[in-house]
Structures are given as C-alpha cells and as structure tokens.
Amino acid sequence: MSPSPRMTVLCLASFFKGNRFLQRLHEEGCYVILITSDKFKDEDWARQYIHEFHSVASFTEREALQNGVAWLFRNRRIDRLVALDDFDVEVGASLREHFRLPGMGDSAARFFRDKLAMRMKAKELGIRVPRFTPVFHHPDVAKFLEEVPAPWLIKPRSEASAVGIKKLKSADEAWAAIHELGDRQSHHVLEQMIPGDLYHVDSLMQDGKVVFAEVGHYGRPLLEVAHEGGIYVTRTQRRDSKESRMLLEINSAVLEGFGLRRGASHTEFIIGRDDGLPYFIETSARVGGANISEVVEAATGVNLWSEWAKLELEGEGFAYKPPRVRDEFAGVVISLARDEDPDTSSFNDPEIVDRLHKKHHIGLVVCSPKQERVEELLEKYLQRIAREFHAALPAPPKSTS
C-alpha cells in the first residue's frame, strides 16, 4: 500500500507564538505554511519547521487575507487551517467557512472571542457569571447601573486578556465612558466587578470532551497588572483542592456547552471573596499566554502547543491520551525590567526550569514536587525583582485641556 500524501496545514499567527506547534506538525510529516504579520516577521520563528513563510501588513484586512489564501490554494491543497493567537480565531473561522475547511466556523467562534456571546451562552447553560448588560439600549444600561452596585467593568467584546477594560466607580463615570465610545458602544459589555481570586484552567479537547485540564491560580488579577503595573505571578493549584475540583467541573460544562470540538483552551474564573462562589469570566480556543504553557509543561510534562497540533491532525474519532508523566507543581513570575537584557544569572536555584528572553522583561519558571517550595521561590523572586529589576509602567500623559 502506498503511503498517504502528507497533510498541508496553514497556520495564522498575527503575534509571535506557536513554535512548538509548528515543530510538532513538521515531526508528524506535515507541509507547514505560516502567515504572520509584518510586525513580527523577523522574530525568532522556528523556520526549520516551516516550508512556506508569508507575512501580511494586517490581519484586519479580511478580504486581502482571503485573497492571499486563495492564491496559495491554487497550487496547494490546504487540509487544515489553524489560528494560533486569540485575535486570529475569528479570521480563521471566516477562512474555514469560505474554503469549506474542517474546524470551527463563524458561529462557534463567537463563543470564544465575543465576551457578550460568552456570558449569554454561559447563562443559558446555568453557569454563574457576573451580572452584565449589553451596551445597546440605554434604558437597560440605566437600570443595570441602578440595580447592580459599583464598581463595574466595561469590556471590549472581542479583545484579549485585560486589553481595553476600564473600571468604573460611579454612574456618572460609567455614562462618560459609554458616551466616549460613540458608535463603538455596541462592541462593549458592562458587567459587575466581582472581588475575589482569579484562576485559569488550561485544557485540551477531543471530540467535544475535555481530555486534559490543569488549574492555575494568578497572584494578582491581570487587570491590575495591566493597568497599575506590578509583577505577574501564576502557579499550579493543588489538584486535590476544593477549588480545583469545582473549577474543573465548571470548565468542562463551559467548553462542552460552547461546542469546542478539538484543540486547546484557556478559561478564566473568579472565586468570589464575599460568597466563595465561582464565576465564569471568559474562555478561548487557544493556548494561554504569559508563559502559562511553560508552567503546565513543567508541572505535568504536557506541552499544550505540541498536543494541540496532534489533535488537529488526527481529527474526529481519535482516541487521544495525553502524555502526562508527572504531577508536580510549577509557577512563573514576570515583570517589566529597567534593563533591556537583565542578567538573571544570580537566580540559581535548581528548581528554575525556564527563563524569559524578551527585551525589558525578566521572567522565571520554577518547578518542584512540593507546592510549598514553588510558593516560597515565587515569593522570594517577587521581592527580589521588585527591589532590583522592576520597571514601573510609564505614567499616562498629562491632560492639556
């Protein structure tokens, strides 16, 4: 019997990420095509695993990108199309619809990009969410502001992480923010701000079921780090804890209810400080950023990027079993740094398994069989980095009005 022709996989990455994904495709015998944005074309891509490398000025020009993929299709049969970054999920879905490729289409993609769609679907499934309202009908907004105690958050419906989110402390402040949006109001959602601890669940899906999931616990809410500065920390949550058991159950309900058939997901929850209850915040159809994949791999041996690639290639009906080799604990601490290339050689504990290499940043990933040791190291590094390396966010420009 002659060998089957190798599969051609087109990867979209408007941001620099996914080298392990590309490597796994290559190792599985695929023909790998990457399209990235001009801004990131000179990054340290794993070009030895990429057969064709293309860049475009912008992923927002949907028609131009579609025409470019159509040009590629003329002489190559593309079998799979994968969006590697959160911002690429919608354009990837649109391209799959146009070229009738397998995978997530336009409607399903909305649940993994649109924060309003996420909240409405979660509520429909009986999953607890912060109280919210679309910014469509102003009387509904007024009623929400009257009935739901401040503070509130106004969020862009299709941004990632803490991008574009504003904290609002009064009705006057909320209305000012809404009016400032002008015609962009309908692209936002207004919701109750729940004080509490922020967690993330990082998963792999096959045939619509969760086949691997790991719970992590942030040190500070990303909103605070993004807007107020500070040092980012996340680490493995104890797998036998009440929080882990609770969040794994809700995470499965979210991903299965939202219809993610295959691939990776990063989902965030808050456990309320006042009531101890879990609230769904948002989900995605991609690997979590900020070195979360390195933390998961250090603790478990599972590389989310590599396993996602395997799942994409095998498709429906594949009896997948993740290569989990250990149940240890890991964590990461990341900060802006004063120096362009900070020297981290003085951090020499044997538990350090990875270091961030990015201009004006310092980051360390640690791993240990003992959760207490991970917590001890993260706290020690947080204090040292704050004292010796940390650079504050630049101050906002002063108003000239």
N, C-alpha and C positions, 0 to 999 in steps of 0.2 A: 504494500500500500504506500503510495507517495505521501510525503509529509504535507500537512496542511499549510497554505500560504500564511505568512506571518501577518499579524494584525497591525493596522496603521492607526495610531492614536494621536489625535490633535489635542494639545494642552493649551489652555488660555491662562495667562498669568500677568495681570496688569501690575503686579507687585513682585518683588524678588522673593520667591519661596518655592518649595517643592522639589528640590534636587533629589531627595531620597525617592520621591515618587517617580521621577524620570529615570533614576538608576534602576528601580525595580522593573519598569517597563522594558528597559533595554535588556536586563538579565532574563526576562521572560521571552525574549526574542522578537519584541515589537519594533516596528518602524516608528520612530518618535518625531513628531513635529511640535515645535513650541512657537507660540505667538506671544510676545510680551510688548510692553510699551517702550517707546524710545527712551524714556527717562531711566529705565532700568536695563537697557540692552547691554551695558558694559559691566554689569555686576558679575560676580563670580559664579556664573551658571556652570553646571556640570556638563559642559559641551561634549565631553567624550561619550555621553549617553544620548545625545541629541543628533538626529540625522539631518533635520532641517530647522534652522533658526531664523525667525522673522520678527520684525518689530513694526509697530504702527504708532502714529502720532497720538492717538487717543482711542480708548475703548468705548467712549461715549458716542462716537460716530458709528452707529449701528449699521447703517447701510453700507458704508465704506468697508467695515469689517466683514460684513456678509459677502460683499463682492470679492474681497480678498480670499475668503474661504472658498467661494465658488471657483475662483481661478485655480486654487490648489487642487480642487476636486476634479478638474478637467483631466489631469494626468495621474491622479492617485485616487484609489478608492479609500475613503476615510471610514473606519469602522466604529470608532468611539471618539467622543468629544468630551473633555473633562475640564471644568472650571476649577482652578487651584486656589483662587482667592475669593473672599466673601463678595467683593464688588463685581466679580465675574459670573456669579451664579445666574443672574437674570439674563445677561447677554448669551451665556452658554445655553440656557434653556431655549432662548429665542432661535439660536442657530440650530439646535437639535430639531425644533419644530419645522424650520424652513427646509432642512436637508433630510428630515424624517429619520433621524438617528435615534437609537435606543437611549433611554435615560429620562431624567426629569424634564418635563415640559414647562410651558409658561405658567399654567395654573398652579401646579405643585410648587414651583419655585417661589411663588409669592409667600408661602408659609415659612420660607427660610430666609427671606430678605425683608419683608414688609412687617414692621412691628405692629401695625394695626391688625393686619390679617392674622398674625400670630396670636394676639390677645383674643380676638373674636373666636378663632378656632379652639384655643385652649378653653375658653369659657364654655363653648358648645360641648366640649368633651368632659366638662365638670372638673377641670383643673384650675386651682386657685391662682388668680392673677391680681395685681394691684388694681384698684378701681381706676377706670380710664374713660376717656371720651375722644372721639374723632374731633378734629378742629374743622367741622363743616358748618353746622347750624349754630349760630351764636347763642340763641336761647338755651340750647343744650349745654353749651360751654358755661354759660352763666349759672345754670342750675348745678352743674358739676362743681364749680368754684364755691357755690353757696353750701352745698351739702357735704363736700369732702374737705376735711381740714388740711391746711397748708402744713408743710411745703409740698409743692408739686414739681414734676419734671415735664418739660416739653421736649419731645424727641423727634428728630427726622425719622420718617418711616423706613427709609432704605439706606441708612448709614451703618457703619460697623462700630462695635465697641462703644466708647463714650463720645464719639465724634458728633459735634453739633448739639449736644444735650445741654440744656440750661436748667438750673434750679431756680424756682420761683417761690417767693415767700409771702406774697400778698396778691389780692385780686388785681390791684392797680398794676403791679409788676407783671402779672400774667397777661392782662389785656395789652399792655405796652409791647410785650414780646410778640403777641399774636398779630397786632396791627403792623409791627415792623416787618413781619413776614410777607405782607401784601398778598400777591397771588400764589405764594408758596404755602399758605396756611393749610390747605387740604393735604399737603405732603407731610404733615406732622400729627403726632398723637400727644395728648395731655394725660398724665397719669399721676396717681398718688405716689408720693415718695415714702417707701417703707423703710424705717430704720432697722438695721439688722446686719447679719454676716452674709457675705456673698460667696457662693460656691459655684463650681463648674463641674459638669460631667462630660467626659470626653469618650466618645463611643465609636464603634464600628457596627454597620448594619449590613445584613444579608437577607434577601428575600423578605424585606419588611420587618425583620426581627433584630433586636439588639443581640449581637454575638460577643461583644466585649464592651466593658464600660469601667471607667476609673473616676473616682470622685476626688476633686481638689478643693482647697479652701484658700481663698485670697486673704492676704494680710490686711489690705485696705481696699475699699471699693475703687474700681478703676476710674470712676467719675472723679473721685477726689485726687487721685494721682495725676489724671489728665489735666484737670483744671487748676489744682492748687499746688502741683509739684509734689515731690516726695519720692519715696523708694517703693518699687513694686516688689511684692513677695507673693508667691503661691507655693503650696506644698500638698503632698498626699494626705488625704483624710483617712483616718483609721477605717479599715474595711469592715470591722465588726461594730462600728459606732451606730447609734440610732440615726444620726444624720445621714450616713452613707446608705443605710438600708432604705430610709424614707426617700432620698433623692433618686436612688437607682430605680425604684418603683415608679416614681412620677416621670422620670426621664424616659422610661420605656413607653409609658402612656402617651407622652408628647410625641416621640419620634414615630411610633407606630400609628398614632392617631393622625399625625400630619402627613403620613404617607411616604416617608423616606424609604425607598426600596433597598438602596445599596450605597455603601460609601462611608465616609467619616462625618462626624458631627461634634460640635462644641455647643453645649447648652448651659445657660446660667440660671441660678435660682438664688433667692434671698430667703433666709430663715429669719422671720421677724423677731426683733428684740423684745417686743412687748407681749406677743402671743405665742412665740415659739413655733409658728406655723410656716410651712414652705410656700413660697410664691414663685411661680414661673416668670422669668424676666425675658429671655429671648433664646432662640436656637439658631443653628446654621447648618449648612451642608458642606462643611469643610473642616480641616484640621485647625484647632485653636492656635492662635498666635502667641507672641510673647514667651517663647521657649517652653510652652506647655508640652509640646510633643517630646522635647528632650527630657522633661520631668517624668512623663509617663513611661518613656523607654527606660530611663534609669531605674525606675521602681519596679517595672514589670518585665522588661525585655521586649516589649511590643513597640515597634516603630509604626506609628499611625499612618504616616505617608506611604511606607512600603506596603503595608497590609491593604490600604485603600486601593493602591494600584492593582494588587492581586484580585481584589473583589471586582473591580471594574472589568478586568479581563475575563474573569470566569463567568460573570453574568448570572442570570437566574438559575436556580436549581443546584448551585454549587454547595456541597456540604463543607462549609468552611469551619475550621477550628483554629483560633488564634494561637500563635506560638508562645504562650505565656510561660516563662521559665522561672519566675521568682515573684515573691510577694514582699518586697522591701518598701522603703519609704524614700521619697526624694522631694526636693524643693529647689526653688530658684529665687535669687534676689537680683534685681536690675535697677540701675539708676543712671540718670544723666551724669556725665563726668566733666570736670573742669578741663582736663587734658584731652587732646584729640585721640591719643592712643595710650590710655592709662596702663601703667605697669602693675600687673596683678601677681607678680612672682612671690610677693611676701605672703600671699594667701596660699599656704602649702599643706593644708590638712589632706590626708589621704582620701577623704570622702569626696573631694572635688572631682567630678567626672566630666565637666564641660565648662568652657569659658566663652563668653560672648565676644565676638570680634566685630565691632561696629564703632565707627568714629564717634567720639564724645559720649561713649556709653561704657559702663562697667557691669558685668553680669557673671554670676557663678551658679552652676548647678551642682548640688550635693546629693549624695545617696548613702543610705545606711540601713542595715537590718532593723535598727531601732528608731522609732519615730521621735523619741526624746532627743536623740543625737542630732537629727535633722533640725528640730526646733532650736536646739542650743546653737548650732552653727549659723542658722539663718539670723538669729537674734544678734549673735556676735558680729557677723558680717554687716548687718544693717547698721549697727552702731559705728563700726569702723568706716564704712563707706560714707555715712553721713558726716563723719568727722574729717576724713582725709581726702575724699574724692568727689563728693556730691556737688553738682552744679544746680542751682535753682532755676526754675523756668524764667525766661525773660519777662520783665514787667510789661503789662499791657501799655500801649501808647497813651499818653495823657490827652484828654479831650481839649480841643482848641476852640470849642464853642463857648 
